[in-house]
Amino acid sequence: MKIGVFDSGIGGLTVVKSLLEHQLFEEIIYFGDTARVPYGSKDKNTIIRYAIEAVEFFKNFELDMIIVACNTVSAYALDEMRESASCPVIGVVEAGVLATSNAVKNIEDNILVIGTNATVKSKAYENGLKEQGFHKLQTKATPLFVPLVEEEIFHGEILDATLKHYFEHVTHPQAVILGCTHFPLLSETLQQYFGSETMLIHSGDAIVEYLEQEFKFSQKYENPVVKFFASENPEALRKIAKKWLDV
């Protein structure tokens, strides 16, 4: 099995980490559109255009599947990518909704969705969760988390102040959907802030759960090959991947 993983930048590496841990694929081609990140502040038509260009890039490889790690692209451009691709295209939003419905047994529980401005504005998670019967939903755009992660600020006063800024008036949730692939790197601090009883729904773990539920995997790959590509400064991406993934 050979797959492509697409993200607007480096955040999708958290999805690659989950895929590697579960040894589902023999080869992973990662493409980060680092020249045009962030997508979360861009309009829908621009996001769709960039996503279709990513599909064209992946046509240089014979892929069995494309995973869209970017929540913003998954929210806005999945249909267009599927029309352009010659293999299945799976997005993290539908996986996140499935993971939430599997994990949260009480539809009366409060669920908080956090993500980029574009992801929250799309209401993709809200609509998907409502179809599953959930109705106590809160959404919060938390774009400042992205540069904090990229500056490797995972703890400390700056992050604590940002958490208070975003969540001081939010009703305490029973589950938080981390609707941006950068956010799992803040999991420890987010868990401390909301408390141990709050579940965090991680895009990487969600996509693995979705894949294992929807597809049959006949074997594990102990030493998968991972190749990294970027639209700008691919060497910087590889250095971050080595640090985050130890590859």
VOBA-1610 file (N, C-alpha, C; in pm, whole numbers, padded with zeros to 5 digits, always signed):
BEGIN
Met+00084-00120+00000Met+00000+00000+00000Met+00088+00125+00000Lys+00059+00214-00092Lys+00135+00337-00107Lys+00035+00454-00103Ile+00056+00547-00010Ile-00041+00656+00005Ile+00028+00792+00000Gly-00054+00893-00029Gly-00011+01031-00020Gly-00080+01096+00098Val-00009+01180+00169Val-00065+01259+00278Val-00043+01405+00245Phe-00153+01480+00238Phe-00146+01621+00199Phe-00184+01711+00315Asp-00104+01814+00334Asp-00135+01915+00435Asp-00091+02052+00383Ser-00148+02156+00441Ser-00111+02291+00399Ser+00031+02327+00444Gly+00083+02252+00540Gly+00219+02280+00588Gly+00276+02162+00661Ile+00316+02184+00787Ile+00384+02079+00864Ile+00290+02005+00959Gly+00172+02060+00986Gly+00084+02001+01086Gly+00045+01857+01057Gly+00035+01822+00929Gly-00004+01688+00891Gly+00094+01580+00934Leu+00211+01622+00981Leu+00307+01524+01032Leu+00251+01450+01153Thr+00158+01513+01226Thr+00096+01443+01340Thr+00010+01327+01291Val-00048+01340+01172Val-00123+01230+01113Val-00027+01121+01067Val+00083+01161+01004Val+00184+01063+00962Val+00234+00984+01083Lys+00252+01051+01195Lys+00299+00984+01317Lys+00204+00871+01356Ser+00074+00897+01353Ser-00025+00793+01386Ser-00021+00679+01285Leu-00007+00713+01157Leu-00001+00610+01053Leu+00122+00521+01071Leu+00234+00582+01107Leu+00356+00505+01128Leu+00343+00414+01251Glu+00282+00466+01355Glu+00267+00387+01478Glu+00181+00263+01454His+00084+00274+01363His-00006+00161+01337His+00040+00075+01218Gln+00147+00117+01151Gln+00212+00036+01047Gln+00115-00010+00938Leu+00030+00082+00893Leu-00073+00044+00795Leu-00022+00044+00652Phe+00082+00122+00622Phe+00122+00143+00483Phe+00271+00115+00462Glu+00301+00070+00341Glu+00438+00037+00305Glu+00518+00162+00268Glu+00451+00258+00205Glu+00519+00382+00164Glu+00424+00499+00181Ile+00477+00609+00235Ile+00400+00732+00255Ile+00470+00846+00183Ile+00397+00913+00096Ile+00446+01034+00028Ile+00379+01153+00093Tyr+00456+01236+00161Tyr+00400+01353+00229Tyr+00427+01479+00148Phe+00321+01557+00126Phe+00337+01685+00057Phe+00277+01797+00141Gly+00363+01892+00179Gly+00318+02009+00253Gly+00330+02134+00167Asp+00222+02208+00155Asp+00223+02329+00072Asp+00276+02446+00154Thr+00401+02434+00194Thr+00462+02529+00286Thr+00477+02670+00228Ala+00475+02681+00096Ala+00489+02813+00033Ala+00364+02898+00052Arg+00248+02831+00077Arg+00122+02906+00080Arg+00046+02887+00210Val+00110+02825+00308Val+00049+02811+00440Val+00038+02950+00505Pro-00065+02981+00584Pro-00172+02893+00628Pro-00293+02899+00534Tyr-00366+02789+00527Tyr-00490+02785+00449Tyr-00608+02838+00530Gly-00597+02836+00661Gly-00712+02865+00747Gly-00767+03005+00735Ser-00691+03097+00676Ser-00738+03235+00659Ser-00776+03266+00515Lys-00772+03164+00427Lys-00799+03186+00285Lys-00944+03156+00251Asp-00989+03208+00135Asp-01128+03186+00094Asp-01145+03048+00030Lys-01271+03006+00019Lys-01302+02870-00026Lys-01246+02840-00164Asn-01262+02930-00260Asn-01217+02904-00396Asn-01065+02885-00403Thr-00993+02963-00324Thr-00847+02950-00320Thr-00807+02815-00261Ile-00874+02775-00155Ile-00845+02646-00091Ile-00870+02532-00189Ile-00980+02539-00263Ile-01012+02434-00361Ile-00905+02429-00470Arg-00862+02546-00518Arg-00761+02550-00625Arg-00630+02488-00577Tyr-00589+02522-00457Tyr-00465+02466-00403Tyr-00478+02315-00384Ala-00595+02270-00340Ala-00616+02127-00317Ala-00609+02047-00447Ile-00669+02100-00554Ile-00665+02032-00684Ile-00521+02027-00736Glu-00444+02133-00711Glu-00303+02132-00751Glu-00225+02025-00675Ala-00263+02000-00552Ala-00199+01893-00474Ala-00228+01757-00536Val-00351+01736-00582Val-00385+01611-00650Val-00298+01593-00774Glu-00277+01701-00847Glu-00192+01694-00966Glu-00049+01654-00928Phe+00000+01706-00817Phe+00133+01667-00771Phe+00139+01517-00743Phe+00037+01465-00676Phe+00036+01324-00639Phe+00023+01231-00760Lys-00019+01285-00874Lys-00028+01202-00994Lys+00110+01159-01045Asn+00215+01218-00989Asn+00350+01174-01023Asn+00385+01040-00958Phe+00298+00994-00870Phe+00321+00869-00798Phe+00200+00778-00820Glu+00221+00649-00816Glu+00110+00555-00829Glu+00057+00524-00689Leu-00041+00602-00646Leu-00092+00592-00509Leu-00216+00505-00501Asp-00229+00438-00388Asp-00351+00361-00360Asp-00455+00447-00289Met-00411+00559-00231Met-00502+00642-00152Met-00436+00775-00123Ile-00518+00880-00108Ile-00470+01010-00061Ile-00543+01042+00069Ile-00467+01078+00171Ile-00526+01123+00297Ile-00505+01273+00309Val-00614+01344+00328Val-00608+01490+00344Val-00598+01520+00492Ala-00478+01550+00538Ala-00456+01574+00679Ala-00506+01712+00722Cys-00512+01804+00630Cys-00555+01942+00660Cys-00706+01946+00682Asn-00747+01991+00800Asn-00890+02002+00830Asn-00960+02103+00741Thr-00892+02213+00710Thr-00952+02317+00626Thr-00980+02264+00486Val-00885+02192+00428Val-00906+02133+00296Val-01014+02026+00303Ser-01013+01945+00409Ser-01115+01842+00424Ser-01255+01902+00432Ala-01264+02020+00492Ala-01393+02086+00507Ala-01444+02148+00378Tyr-01353+02194+00291Tyr-01394+02272+00175Tyr-01373+02205+00039Ala-01277+02116+00027Ala-01234+02077-00107Ala-01231+01927-00132Leu-01288+01847-00043Leu-01278+01703-00057Leu-01347+01653-00184Asp-01466+01704-00213Asp-01539+01659-00333Asp-01461+01688-00460Glu-01403+01807-00468Glu-01326+01846-00587Glu-01200+01761-00600Met-01138+01729-00490Met-01019+01644-00495Met-01056+01504-00544Arg-01169+01453-00497Arg-01213+01320-00539Arg-01244+01315-00687Glu-01299+01425-00740Glu-01328+01431-00884Glu-01200+01430-00966Ser-01092+01488-00912Ser-00967+01500-00985Ser-00875+01381-00968Ala-00894+01305-00861Ala-00802+01196-00828Ala-00845+01065-00892Ser-00750+00976-00910Ser-00778+00842-00964Ser-00773+00735-00856Cys-00769+00778-00729Cys-00768+00686-00616Cys-00858+00745-00506Pro-00893+00667-00405Pro-00976+00722-00297Pro-00909+00838-00225Val-00989+00937-00185Val-00940+01052-00109Val-01016+01056+00023Ile-00944+01049+00133Ile-01004+01044+00266Ile-00966+01169+00343Gly-01064+01233+00406Gly-01039+01355+00482Gly-01052+01335+00631Val-00982+01419+00707Val-00981+01403+00852Val-01110+01448+00918Val-01190+01530+00851Val-01314+01575+00915Val-01411+01459+00931Glu-01436+01384+00824Glu-01527+01270+00836Glu-01474+01167+00934Ala-01341+01152+00939Ala-01281+01061+01036Ala-01301+01112+01178Gly-01288+01242+01198Gly-01306+01301+01330Gly-01449+01287+01380Val-01545+01303+01291Val-01686+01285+01327Val-01711+01140+01368Leu-01657+01046+01291Leu-01673+00904+01324Leu-01610+00872+01459Ala-01488+00920+01481Ala-01419+00894+01608Ala-01496+00950+01726Thr-01554+01068+01708Thr-01632+01130+01815Thr-01757+01049+01845Ser-01828+01008+01741Ser-01951+00932+01761Ser-01922+00796+01825Asn-01804+00739+01798Asn-01764+00613+01860Asn-01725+00631+02006Ala-01662+00745+02037Ala-01607+00767+02171Ala-01707+00826+02268Val-01792+00916+02219Val-01887+00986+02306Val-02022+00915+02299Lys-02057+00845+02405Lys-02177+00762+02404Lys-02304+00838+02437Asn-02290+00952+02502Asn-02408+01030+02543Asn-02423+01151+02450Ile-02528+01152+02371Ile-02546+01263+02276Ile-02580+01395+02347Glu-02602+01389+02479Glu-02627+01511+02556Glu-02498+01576+02605Asp-02384+01510+02582Asp-02256+01567+02625Asp-02220+01691+02543Asn-02151+01784+02607Asn-02102+01902+02538Asn-01977+01867+02458Ile-01977+01906+02332Ile-01861+01883+02246Ile-01811+02017+02195Leu-01681+02038+02209Leu-01617+02161+02161Leu-01529+02128+02041Val-01548+02202+01934Val-01464+02189+01814Val-01374+02311+01807Ile-01242+02288+01800Ile-01149+02399+01781Ile-01074+02378+01650Gly-01042+02489+01584Gly-00975+02479+01455Gly-00939+02615+01402Thr-00901+02619+01275Thr-00871+02747+01211Thr-01000+02824+01185Asn-00986+02948+01147Asn-01105+03028+01115Asn-01187+02963+01004Ala-01119+02916+00900Ala-01190+02858+00785Ala-01261+02729+00823Thr-01196+02643+00900Thr-01258+02517+00940Thr-01382+02542+01024Val-01372+02630+01120Val-01488+02661+01206Val-01600+02724+01125Lys-01563+02816+01036Lys-01663+02884+00953Lys-01738+02786+00862Ser-01672+02681+00819Ser-01734+02584+00727Ser-01847+02505+00792Lys-01844+02493+00924Lys-01942+02414+01001Lys-01942+02266+00962Ala-01831+02220+00905Ala-01824+02080+00860Ala-01838+01983+00977Tyr-01767+02012+01086Tyr-01780+01925+01203Tyr-01919+01934+01264Glu-01971+02056+01277Glu-02104+02075+01333Glu-02209+01995+01256Asn-02205+02008+01125Asn-02305+01940+01041Asn-02292+01789+01053Gly-02168+01740+01052Gly-02147+01596+01064Gly-02191+01542+01199Leu-02164+01616+01305Leu-02202+01573+01439Leu-02353+01578+01458Lys-02417+01679+01401Lys-02563+01687+01410Lys-02629+01568+01342Glu-02571+01523+01233Glu-02625+01404+01165Glu-02614+01280+01252Gln-02518+01281+01346Gln-02501+01168+01438Gln-02585+01185+01565Gly-02662+01295+01572Gly-02752+01314+01685Gly-02703+01408+01793Phe-02579+01457+01781Phe-02527+01550+01881Phe-02582+01690+01857His-02615+01758+01966His-02670+01893+01947His-02614+01995+02044Lys-02540+01951+02145Lys-02475+02044+02236Lys-02333+02068+02186Leu-02323+02155+02087Leu-02197+02177+02017Leu-02150+02321+02034Gln-02022+02335+02059Gln-01958+02465+02063Gln-01842+02464+01965Thr-01818+02575+01900Thr-01702+02586+01812Thr-01622+02710+01850Lys-01492+02700+01833Lys-01405+02812+01866Lys-01287+02813+01771Ala-01274+02920+01695Ala-01155+02937+01612Ala-01038+02974+01702Thr-00929+02899+01690Thr-00812+02921+01775Thr-00685+02932+01689Pro-00682+03028+01599Pro-00571+03036+01503Pro-00435+03063+01566Leu-00430+03123+01685Leu-00302+03151+01748Leu-00226+03025+01787Phe-00297+02913+01799Phe-00229+02789+01834Phe-00131+02745+01725Val-00161+02778+01599Val-00075+02733+01488Val+00065+02793+01499Pro+00081+02926+01506Pro+00218+02979+01519Pro+00285+02938+01649Leu+00208+02918+01756Leu+00268+02873+01882Leu+00332+02736+01865Val+00262+02645+01796Val+00318+02513+01770Val+00442+02523+01682Glu+00433+02605+01578Glu+00547+02615+01487Glu+00668+02681+01554Glu+00643+02758+01660Glu+00753+02813+01740Glu+00791+02717+01853Glu+00727+02599+01855Glu+00752+02494+01955Glu+00726+02545+02097Ile+00621+02625+02111Ile+00576+02669+02243Ile+00462+02576+02285Phe+00498+02470+02354Phe+00402+02368+02394Phe+00358+02382+02540His+00427+02466+02615His+00397+02490+02756His+00433+02635+02789Gly+00392+02680+02906Gly+00440+02809+02955Gly+00336+02919+02956Glu+00381+03037+02996Glu+00292+03150+03020Glu+00219+03197+02895Ile+00288+03199+02781Ile+00225+03248+02658Ile+00110+03156+02620Leu+00133+03027+02624Leu+00027+02932+02590Leu-00085+02936+02692Asp-00051+02945+02819Asp-00153+02953+02923Asp-00244+03074+02904Ala-00184+03188+02868Ala-00263+03310+02845Ala-00353+03294+02723Thr-00303+03223+02621Thr-00382+03200+02500Thr-00500+03109+02530Leu-00478+03004+02610Leu-00587+02916+02651Leu-00696+02993+02725Lys-00655+03077+02816Lys-00751+03158+02892Lys-00827+03252+02799His-00754+03311+02705His-00816+03404+02610His-00928+03335+02530Tyr-00902+03212+02484Tyr-00999+03143+02401Tyr-01110+03075+02480Phe-01078+03018+02595Phe-01170+02925+02660Phe-01229+02972+02793Glu-01196+03092+02836Glu-01243+03139+02967Glu-01395+03135+02980His-01464+03163+02870His-01611+03169+02875His-01678+03053+02802Val-01602+02950+02773Val-01656+02831+02706Val-01714+02735+02810Thr-01833+02683+02783Thr-01892+02583+02871Thr-01804+02459+02872His-01778+02406+02990His-01685+02293+03002His-01730+02176+02915Pro-01642+02129+02824Pro-01680+02021+02732Pro-01644+01882+02786Gln-01723+01784+02744Gln-01688+01645+02773Gln-01591+01589+02667Ala-01589+01653+02550Ala-01498+01612+02444Ala-01455+01736+02365Val-01330+01736+02323Val-01276+01845+02241Val-01219+01784+02114Ile-01271+01827+01999Ile-01217+01783+01871Ile-01105+01878+01831Leu-00985+01823+01816Leu-00870+01902+01776Leu-00873+01916+01624Gly-00946+02017+01578Gly-00976+02031+01436Gly-00868+02100+01355Cys-00744+02077+01392Cys-00628+02125+01316Cys-00514+02031+01351Thr-00438+01990+01252Thr-00335+01889+01277Thr-00218+01941+01360His-00209+02071+01380His-00108+02124+01471His-00144+02095+01618Phe-00272+02089+01646Phe-00318+02094+01785Phe-00281+01972+01870Pro-00266+01851+01812Pro-00224+01738+01897Pro-00093+01762+01971Leu-00009+01850+01918Leu+00117+01880+01986Leu+00095+01962+02113Leu-00028+02012+02130Leu-00065+02084+02252Leu-00151+01997+02344Ser-00161+01868+02312Ser-00253+01780+02385Ser-00229+01780+02535Glu-00104+01772+02575Glu-00074+01764+02719Glu-00126+01886+02793Thr-00101+02004+02737Thr-00145+02128+02803Thr-00297+02143+02794Leu-00355+02107+02680Leu-00501+02112+02667Leu-00568+02018+02766Gln-00511+01898+02784Gln-00568+01802+02878Gln-00562+01856+03021Gln-00452+01919+03055Gln-00438+01979+03188Gln-00541+02091+03207Tyr-00563+02170+03102Tyr-00655+02283+03113Tyr-00799+02235+03133Phe-00843+02139+03051Phe-00982+02094+03057Phe-01006+01986+03162Gly-00901+01916+03202Gly-00915+01811+03302Gly-00914+01672+03241Ser-00882+01575+03324Ser-00862+01439+03276Ser-00990+01374+03225Glu-01107+01424+03266Glu-01233+01362+03223Glu-01275+01406+03083Thr-01211+01509+03031Thr-01243+01556+02896Thr-01164+01476+02793Met-01234+01421+02694Met-01168+01347+02586Met-01118+01441+02479Leu-00999+01415+02429Leu-00944+01489+02316Leu-00948+01400+02193Ile-01010+01448+02086Ile-01020+01373+01961Ile-00912+01422+01867His-00817+01336+01837His-00694+01367+01763His-00711+01323+01617Ser-00682+01411+01521Ser-00702+01380+01379Ser-00626+01256+01334Gly-00503+01239+01383Gly-00423+01123+01343Gly-00485+00993+01390Asp-00521+00988+01518Asp-00584+00867+01570Asp-00719+00843+01504Ala-00791+00952+01476Ala-00922+00940+01413Ala-00911+00882+01272Ile-00811+00924+01197Ile-00797+00874+01060Ile-00760+00727+01061Val-00678+00685+01157Val-00645+00543+01169Val-00770+00462+01202Glu-00849+00512+01295Glu-00974+00443+01332Glu-01067+00432+01212Tyr-01077+00539+01136Tyr-01162+00540+01017Tyr-01114+00439+00914Leu-00983+00441+00886Leu-00927+00350+00786Leu-00946+00205+00825Glu-00923+00174+00952Glu-00937+00036+00997Glu-01081-00010+00995Gln-01174+00084+01009Gln-01316+00049+01005Gln-01366+00033+00861Glu-01313+00116+00771Glu-01365+00119+00634Glu-01290+00029+00536Phe-01165-00005+00567Phe-01083-00083+00475Phe-01024-00205+00546Lys-00992-00306+00469Lys-00930-00426+00524Lys-00779-00420+00501Phe-00703-00431+00608Phe-00557-00430+00599Phe-00508-00571+00631Ser-00440-00631+00537Ser-00401-00772+00550Ser-00268-00791+00621Gln-00189-00684+00635Gln-00060-00699+00700Gln-00012-00567+00758Lys+00090-00578+00843Lys+00156-00461+00901Lys+00290-00440+00831Tyr+00332-00315+00822Tyr+00460-00281+00759Tyr+00552-00223+00866Glu+00651-00299+00906Glu+00735-00260+01018Glu+00832-00147+00984Asn+00874-00140+00859Asn+00972-00038+00820Asn+00923+00039+00697Pro+00816+00117+00714Pro+00764+00190+00598Pro+00861+00299+00551Val+00854+00325+00423Val+00934+00431+00362Val+00851+00560+00364Val+00911+00669+00410Val+00842+00798+00412Val+00926+00898+00333Lys+00862+00962+00235Lys+00929+01062+00153Lys+00858+01196+00172Phe+00936+01301+00191Phe+00881+01432+00223Phe+00905+01531+00109Phe+00797+01598+00071Phe+00803+01700-00033Phe+00733+01826+00018Ala+00779+01940-00029Ala+00719+02068+00010Ala+00728+02164-00106Ser+00632+02257-00110Ser+00631+02356-00218Ser+00735+02464-00195Glu+00790+02469-00073Glu+00897+02564-00042Glu+00982+02507+00071Asn+01113+02515+00056Asn+01208+02475+00158Asn+01181+02334+00210Pro+01188+02234+00124Pro+01162+02096+00168Pro+01259+02047+00274Glu+01380+02102+00276Glu+01478+02059+00376Glu+01432+02096+00517Ala+01369+02212+00530Ala+01317+02253+00661Ala+01207+02157+00707Leu+01122+02114+00613Leu+01019+02016+00645Leu+01082+01885+00693Arg+01184+01841+00624Arg+01250+01715+00661Arg+01313+01724+00800Lys+01369+01839+00834Lys+01428+01857+00966Lys+01321+01849+01075Ile+01206+01912+01050Ile+01096+01905+01148Ile+01044+01763+01158Ala+01033+01695+01043Ala+00985+01557+01044Ala+01079+01468+01126Lys+01208+01490+01113Lys+01305+01410+01187Lys+01287+01433+01336Lys+01259+01557+01376Lys+01241+01591+01517Lys+01109+01535+01571Trp+01000+01552+01495Trp+00868+01510+01543Trp+00846+01360+01529Leu+00902+01302+01422Leu+00872+01162+01391Leu+00988+01068+01416Asp+01106+01125+01435Asp+01227+01044+01453Asp+01250+00952+01334Val+01240+01011+01213Val+01262+00931+01090Val+01377+00993+01010
//
